[in-house]
């Protein structure tokens, strides 16, 4: 069996945008849009944390344009893959784990209609 058949890295998240998205140009010249989603845990502990704030990114320019318009509190759904990104700092190598999004859309609120924003 090939590795491509047994490996799977698909992430689907639906949550609230916690802050405006940030567009950055990396040292490589690539443009990266970063945003964070607040996602409730399926079964919160009695005194434990009930939500996670997850960092999402996208290199896709079309999705960057749409996600840049999302406001804090908007409910969105994204699809992508979990990745660990590495870069060099003055004191060594740093890394972060984030969801690299390939699709995203704003989820309509009850009673409202909106256009599907899937990439």
N, CA and C atoms as an extended XYZ file, in Angstrom:
357
Properties=species:S:1:pos:R:3:atomname:S:1:resname:S:1:resid:I:1 pbc="F F F"
N         0.845       -1.173        0.000 N   UNK     1
C         0.000        0.000        0.000 CA  UNK     1
C         0.893        1.240        0.000 C   UNK     1
N         0.573        2.203       -0.836 N   UNK     2
C         1.405        3.402       -0.915 CA  UNK     2
C         1.079        4.354        0.226 C   UNK     2
N         2.029        5.223        0.537 N   UNK     3
C         1.848        6.206        1.596 CA  UNK     3
C         0.686        7.141        1.259 C   UNK     3
N         0.516        7.468       -0.011 N   UNK     4
C        -0.562        8.373       -0.423 CA  UNK     4
C        -1.931        7.791       -0.074 C   UNK     4
N        -2.049        6.491       -0.035 N   UNK     5
C        -3.325        5.859        0.260 CA  UNK     5
C        -3.620        5.867        1.758 C   UNK     5
N        -2.612        5.716        2.602 N   UNK     6
C        -2.878        5.617        4.040 CA  UNK     6
C        -2.818        6.953        4.772 C   UNK     6
N        -2.113        7.934        4.243 N   UNK     7
C        -2.014        9.238        4.901 CA  UNK     7
C        -3.196       10.119        4.513 C   UNK     7
N        -3.682       10.865        5.495 N   UNK     8
C        -4.766       11.803        5.219 CA  UNK     8
C        -4.614       12.982        6.161 C   UNK     8
N        -4.676       14.181        5.626 N   UNK     9
C        -4.552       15.390        6.420 CA  UNK     9
C        -5.608       16.371        5.931 C   UNK     9
N        -6.832       16.199        6.377 N   UNK    10
C        -7.949       17.068        6.020 CA  UNK    10
C        -8.533       17.672        7.285 C   UNK    10
N        -8.704       18.988        7.275 N   UNK    11
C        -9.255       19.693        8.417 CA  UNK    11
C       -10.449       20.503        7.939 C   UNK    11
N       -11.553       20.415        8.671 N   UNK    12
C       -12.718       21.258        8.442 CA  UNK    12
C       -13.050       21.910        9.776 C   UNK    12
N       -13.081       23.229        9.784 N   UNK    13
C       -13.387       23.978       11.003 CA  UNK    13
C       -14.537       24.935       10.742 C   UNK    13
N       -15.400       25.075       11.722 N   UNK    14
C       -16.426       26.112       11.694 CA  UNK    14
C       -16.331       26.817       13.031 C   UNK    14
N       -16.166       28.138       12.992 N   UNK    15
C       -16.023       28.892       14.225 CA  UNK    15
C       -16.165       30.383       13.979 C   UNK    15
N       -15.928       31.155       15.040 N   UNK    16
C       -16.025       32.605       14.975 CA  UNK    16
C       -14.647       33.220       14.743 C   UNK    16
N       -14.594       34.203       13.882 N   UNK    17
C       -13.358       34.956       13.653 CA  UNK    17
C       -13.093       35.779       14.913 C   UNK    17
N       -11.858       35.701       15.444 N   UNK    18
C       -11.566       36.381       16.707 CA  UNK    18
C       -11.025       37.799       16.538 C   UNK    18
N       -10.429       38.106       15.400 N   UNK    19
C        -9.825       39.423       15.168 CA  UNK    19
C        -9.671       39.613       13.659 C   UNK    19
N        -9.481       40.842       13.213 N   UNK    20
C        -9.277       41.042       11.774 CA  UNK    20
C        -8.064       40.252       11.259 C   UNK    20
N        -8.154       39.798       10.021 N   UNK    21
C        -7.062       39.054        9.383 CA  UNK    21
C        -5.864       39.978        9.165 C   UNK    21
N        -4.669       39.369        9.126 N   UNK    22
C        -3.437       40.123        8.889 CA  UNK    22
C        -2.748       39.586        7.645 C   UNK    22
N        -2.408       40.472        6.729 N   UNK    23
C        -1.692       40.110        5.513 CA  UNK    23
C        -0.221       40.431        5.717 C   UNK    23
N         0.650       39.430        5.436 N   UNK    24
C         2.093       39.623        5.623 CA  UNK    24
C         2.840       39.129        4.398 C   UNK    24
N         3.953       39.763        4.128 N   UNK    25
C         4.857       39.276        3.103 CA  UNK    25
C         6.019       38.586        3.817 C   UNK    25
N         6.225       37.317        3.498 N   UNK    26
C         7.284       36.536        4.122 CA  UNK    26
C         8.629       36.861        3.492 C   UNK    26
N         9.742       36.548        4.157 N   UNK    27
C        11.067       36.793        3.570 CA  UNK    27
C        11.244       36.136        2.203 C   UNK    27
N        10.498       35.051        1.957 N   UNK    28
C        10.571       34.374        0.660 CA  UNK    28
C         9.887       35.168       -0.443 C   UNK    28
N         9.091       36.185       -0.047 N   UNK    29
C         8.338       36.968       -1.015 CA  UNK    29
C         6.889       36.511       -1.124 C   UNK    29
N         6.549       35.364       -0.542 N   UNK    30
C         5.175       34.871       -0.563 CA  UNK    30
C         4.295       35.758        0.311 C   UNK    30
N         3.034       35.915       -0.095 N   UNK    31
C         2.066       36.665        0.688 CA  UNK    31
C         1.211       35.681        1.470 C   UNK    31
N         1.053       35.934        2.754 N   UNK    32
C         0.358       35.038        3.664 CA  UNK    32
C        -0.708       35.825        4.413 C   UNK    32
N        -1.934       35.298        4.439 N   UNK    33
C        -2.993       35.898        5.244 CA  UNK    33
C        -3.205       35.008        6.457 C   UNK    33
N        -3.198       35.603        7.648 N   UNK    34
C        -3.374       34.874        8.902 CA  UNK    34
C        -4.642       35.369        9.579 C   UNK    34
N        -5.427       34.423       10.098 N   UNK    35
C        -6.585       34.779       10.907 CA  UNK    35
C        -6.777       33.683       11.946 C   UNK    35
N        -7.563       33.985       12.973 N   UNK    36
C        -7.781       33.015       14.050 CA  UNK    36
C        -9.266       32.724       14.191 C   UNK    36
N        -9.556       31.437       14.420 N   UNK    37
C       -10.933       31.011       14.650 CA  UNK    37
C       -11.091       30.517       16.074 C   UNK    37
N       -12.174       30.914       16.714 N   UNK    38
C       -12.544       30.399       18.022 CA  UNK    38
C       -13.519       29.250       17.766 C   UNK    38
N       -13.116       28.055       18.210 N   UNK    39
C       -13.902       26.848       17.968 CA  UNK    39
C       -14.197       26.181       19.310 C   UNK    39
N       -15.488       25.896       19.561 N   UNK    40
C       -15.859       25.209       20.804 CA  UNK    40
C       -15.373       23.771       20.785 C   UNK    40
N       -14.946       23.284       21.924 N   UNK    41
C       -14.570       21.876       22.052 CA  UNK    41
C       -15.843       21.041       22.113 C   UNK    41
N       -15.796       19.824       21.577 N   UNK    42
C       -17.016       19.006       21.552 CA  UNK    42
C       -17.575       18.696       22.931 C   UNK    42
N       -16.714       18.406       23.905 N   UNK    43
C       -17.162       18.078       25.256 CA  UNK    43
C       -16.295       18.821       26.264 C   UNK    43
N       -16.680       20.061       26.595 N   UNK    44
C       -15.849       20.811       27.537 CA  UNK    44
C       -15.844       20.167       28.917 C   UNK    44
N       -14.727       20.289       29.581 N   UNK    45
C       -14.605       19.798       30.950 CA  UNK    45
C       -15.332       20.747       31.887 C   UNK    45
N       -15.686       20.239       33.070 N   UNK    46
C       -16.426       21.055       34.037 CA  UNK    46
C       -15.699       22.360       34.349 C   UNK    46
N       -14.378       22.285       34.547 N   UNK    47
C       -13.617       23.501       34.850 CA  UNK    47
C       -12.510       23.749       33.839 C   UNK    47
N       -12.519       23.014       32.758 N   UNK    48
C       -11.469       23.149       31.753 CA  UNK    48
C       -11.828       24.155       30.683 C   UNK    48
N       -10.946       24.267       29.762 N   UNK    49
C       -11.141       25.176       28.646 CA  UNK    49
C       -12.254       24.653       27.748 C   UNK    49
N       -13.168       25.521       27.323 N   UNK    50
C       -14.300       25.085       26.499 CA  UNK    50
C       -14.128       25.438       25.028 C   UNK    50
N       -13.117       26.263       24.700 N   UNK    51
C       -12.865       26.641       23.305 CA  UNK    51
C       -11.370       26.556       23.007 C   UNK    51
N       -11.066       26.473       21.721 N   UNK    52
C        -9.698       26.597       21.247 CA  UNK    52
C        -9.653       27.755       20.267 C   UNK    52
N        -8.562       28.486       20.256 N   UNK    53
C        -8.334       29.535       19.264 CA  UNK    53
C        -7.261       28.991       18.331 C   UNK    53
N        -7.651       28.761       17.079 N   UNK    54
C        -6.778       28.096       16.116 CA  UNK    54
C        -6.323       29.072       15.041 C   UNK    54
N        -5.036       29.059       14.766 N   UNK    55
C        -4.468       29.921       13.735 CA  UNK    55
C        -4.683       29.277       12.372 C   UNK    55
N        -5.222       30.066       11.459 N   UNK    56
C        -5.451       29.628       10.087 CA  UNK    56
C        -4.677       30.553        9.162 C   UNK    56
N        -4.189       30.000        8.065 N   UNK    57
C        -3.458       30.793        7.076 CA  UNK    57
C        -3.954       30.416        5.692 C   UNK    57
N        -3.658       31.265        4.726 N   UNK    58
C        -3.868       30.892        3.335 CA  UNK    58
C        -2.889       31.660        2.454 C   UNK    58
N        -2.407       30.949        1.454 N   UNK    59
C        -1.569       31.557        0.416 CA  UNK    59
C        -2.409       31.860       -0.829 C   UNK    59
N        -3.626       31.322       -0.880 N   UNK    60
C        -4.521       31.470       -2.035 CA  UNK    60
C        -5.032       32.916       -2.114 C   UNK    60
N        -4.708       33.593       -3.191 N   UNK    61
C        -5.036       35.021       -3.296 CA  UNK    61
C        -6.540       35.290       -3.312 C   UNK    61
N        -7.293       34.423       -3.954 N   UNK    62
C        -8.743       34.592       -3.988 CA  UNK    62
C        -9.332       34.484       -2.582 C   UNK    62
N        -8.901       33.478       -1.838 N   UNK    63
C        -9.365       33.317       -0.467 CA  UNK    63
C        -8.845       34.452        0.420 C   UNK    63
N        -7.647       34.934        0.163 N   UNK    64
C        -7.109       36.062        0.932 CA  UNK    64
C        -8.007       37.288        0.792 C   UNK    64
N        -8.464       37.564       -0.442 N   UNK    65
C        -9.320       38.734       -0.666 CA  UNK    65
C       -10.626       38.617        0.113 C   UNK    65
N       -11.235       37.436        0.100 N   UNK    66
C       -12.511       37.249        0.792 CA  UNK    66
C       -12.329       37.245        2.314 C   UNK    66
N       -11.322       36.512        2.793 N   UNK    67
C       -11.110       36.397        4.235 CA  UNK    67
C       -10.703       37.733        4.851 C   UNK    67
N       -10.066       38.593        4.084 N   UNK    68
C        -9.678       39.910        4.592 CA  UNK    68
C       -10.905       40.748        4.951 C   UNK    68
N       -12.064       40.400        4.400 N   UNK    69
C       -13.303       41.130        4.676 CA  UNK    69
C       -14.063       40.582        5.878 C   UNK    69
N       -13.676       39.406        6.362 N   UNK    70
C       -14.361       38.822        7.520 CA  UNK    70
C       -14.097       39.684        8.750 C   UNK    70
N       -15.123       39.849        9.556 N   UNK    71
C       -15.044       40.680       10.754 CA  UNK    71
C       -15.064       39.821       12.010 C   UNK    71
N       -14.503       40.315       13.110 N   UNK    72
C       -14.591       39.579       14.367 CA  UNK    72
C       -16.056       39.244       14.683 C   UNK    72
N       -16.290       37.999       15.057 N   UNK    73
C       -17.645       37.539       15.352 CA  UNK    73
C       -18.312       36.836       14.192 C   UNK    73
N       -17.821       37.049       12.959 N   UNK    74
C       -18.383       36.331       11.806 CA  UNK    74
C       -18.153       34.836       11.986 C   UNK    74
N       -19.152       34.041       11.630 N   UNK    75
C       -19.000       32.592       11.655 CA  UNK    75
C       -18.559       32.163       10.260 C   UNK    75
N       -17.452       31.433       10.209 N   UNK    76
C       -16.914       30.985        8.927 CA  UNK    76
C       -16.602       29.498        9.000 C   UNK    76
N       -16.528       28.893        7.823 N   UNK    77
C       -16.121       27.491        7.717 CA  UNK    77
C       -14.949       27.433        6.751 C   UNK    77
N       -13.897       26.730        7.153 N   UNK    78
C       -12.706       26.598        6.315 CA  UNK    78
C       -12.357       25.125        6.148 C   UNK    78
N       -11.697       24.819        5.035 N   UNK    79
C       -11.169       23.483        4.764 CA  UNK    79
C        -9.700       23.636        4.425 C   UNK    79
N        -8.892       22.712        4.917 N   UNK    80
C        -7.473       22.770        4.635 CA  UNK    80
C        -6.750       21.588        5.221 C   UNK    80
N        -5.496       21.809        5.577 N   UNK    81
C        -4.648       20.757        6.132 CA  UNK    81
C        -3.836       21.337        7.277 C   UNK    81
N        -3.586       20.516        8.277 N   UNK    82
C        -2.740       20.917        9.397 CA  UNK    82
C        -1.291       20.861        8.951 C   UNK    82
N        -0.536       21.895        9.266 N   UNK    83
C         0.876       21.917        8.877 CA  UNK    83
C         1.701       22.576        9.963 C   UNK    83
N         2.972       22.248        9.980 N   UNK    84
C         3.936       22.930       10.847 CA  UNK    84
C         4.863       23.708        9.928 C   UNK    84
N         4.924       25.008       10.154 N   UNK    85
C         5.756       25.892        9.336 CA  UNK    85
C         6.976       26.295       10.145 C   UNK    85
N         8.148       26.253        9.518 N   UNK    86
C         9.421       26.572       10.171 CA  UNK    86
C        10.019       27.831        9.554 C   UNK    86
N        10.770       28.593       10.362 N   UNK    87
C        11.529       29.734        9.863 CA  UNK    87
C        12.683       30.000       10.814 C   UNK    87
N        13.654       30.756       10.325 N   UNK    88
C        14.839       31.075       11.130 CA  UNK    88
C        14.628       32.388       11.869 C   UNK    88
N        15.138       32.410       13.101 N   UNK    89
C        15.112       33.631       13.903 CA  UNK    89
C        16.549       33.935       14.332 C   UNK    89
N        16.740       35.039       14.996 N   UNK    90
C        18.067       35.392       15.481 CA  UNK    90
C        18.619       34.390       16.486 C   UNK    90
N        17.720       33.681       17.176 N   UNK    91
C        18.174       32.731       18.193 CA  UNK    91
C        18.023       31.269       17.764 C   UNK    91
N        17.693       31.023       16.497 N   UNK    92
C        17.563       29.633       16.021 CA  UNK    92
C        16.345       29.451       15.149 C   UNK    92
N        15.831       28.238       15.148 N   UNK    93
C        14.675       27.914       14.325 CA  UNK    93
C        13.410       27.990       15.166 C   UNK    93
N        12.348       28.557       14.584 N   UNK    94
C        11.051       28.622       15.244 CA  UNK    94
C        10.042       27.895       14.363 C   UNK    94
N         8.939       27.486       14.969 N   UNK    95
C         7.902       26.820       14.187 CA  UNK    95
C         6.539       27.104       14.794 C   UNK    95
N         5.517       26.873       14.005 N   UNK    96
C         4.139       27.047       14.444 CA  UNK    96
C         3.290       26.007       13.729 C   UNK    96
N         2.271       25.526       14.416 N   UNK    97
C         1.318       24.586       13.829 CA  UNK    97
C         0.063       25.382       13.485 C   UNK    97
N        -0.424       25.243       12.257 N   UNK    98
C        -1.560       26.039       11.797 CA  UNK    98
C        -2.333       25.287       10.725 C   UNK    98
N        -3.531       25.771       10.433 N   UNK    99
C        -4.356       25.174        9.387 CA  UNK    99
C        -4.120       25.971        8.109 C   UNK    99
N        -3.595       25.302        7.081 N   UNK   100
C        -3.368       25.927        5.779 CA  UNK   100
C        -4.658       25.744        4.981 C   UNK   100
N        -5.418       26.826        4.819 N   UNK   101
C        -6.753       26.764        4.223 CA  UNK   101
C        -6.707       26.853        2.702 C   UNK   101
N        -7.477       25.990        2.062 N   UNK   102
C        -7.621       26.043        0.610 CA  UNK   102
C        -9.012       26.512        0.207 C   UNK   102
N        -9.966       26.436        1.151 N   UNK   103
C       -11.331       26.903        0.910 CA  UNK   103
C       -11.847       27.602        2.149 C   UNK   103
N       -12.783       28.509        1.973 N   UNK   104
C       -13.395       29.175        3.104 CA  UNK   104
C       -14.635       29.908        2.681 C   UNK   104
N       -15.584       29.992        3.603 N   UNK   105
C       -16.812       30.718        3.314 CA  UNK   105
C       -17.389       31.256        4.611 C   UNK   105
N       -18.084       32.343        4.485 N   UNK   106
C       -18.809       32.898        5.605 CA  UNK   106
C       -20.110       32.113        5.727 C   UNK   106
N       -20.462       31.697        6.931 N   UNK   107
C       -21.676       30.919        7.159 CA  UNK   107
C       -22.815       31.898        7.415 C   UNK   107
N       -23.904       31.765        6.646 N   UNK   108
C       -25.019       32.708        6.842 CA  UNK   108
C       -25.636       32.551        8.229 C   UNK   108
N       -26.000       33.656        8.810 N   UNK   109
C       -26.700       33.624       10.091 CA  UNK   109
C       -28.144       33.211        9.831 C   UNK   109
N       -28.811       32.671       10.825 N   UNK   110
C       -30.198       32.221       10.683 CA  UNK   110
C       -31.065       33.367       10.172 C   UNK   110
N       -31.831       33.081        9.125 N   UNK   111
C       -32.730       34.079        8.564 CA  UNK   111
C       -32.080       35.015        7.552 C   UNK   111
N       -30.767       34.959        7.405 N   UNK   112
C       -30.078       35.823        6.454 CA  UNK   112
C       -29.634       34.994        5.258 C   UNK   112
N       -29.474       35.640        4.117 N   UNK   113
C       -28.956       34.949        2.941 CA  UNK   113
C       -27.664       35.609        2.549 C   UNK   113
N       -26.730       34.792        2.077 N   UNK   114
C       -25.433       35.296        1.646 CA  UNK   114
C       -24.901       34.387        0.560 C   UNK   114
N       -24.018       34.896       -0.226 N   UNK   115
C       -23.441       34.120       -1.324 CA  UNK   115
C       -22.404       33.150       -0.791 C   UNK   115
N       -22.390       31.938       -1.346 N   UNK   116
C       -21.390       30.953       -0.965 CA  UNK   116
C       -20.018       31.462       -1.399 C   UNK   116
N       -19.060       31.433       -0.505 N   UNK   117
C       -17.736       31.984       -0.774 CA  UNK   117
C       -16.688       30.909       -0.928 C   UNK   117
N       -17.094       29.698       -1.287 N   UNK   118
C       -16.158       28.605       -1.403 CA  UNK   118
C       -15.196       28.862       -2.562 C   UNK   118
N       -13.908       28.647       -2.297 N   UNK   119
C       -12.883       28.829       -3.339 CA  UNK   119
C       -12.891       27.650       -4.273 C   UNK   119
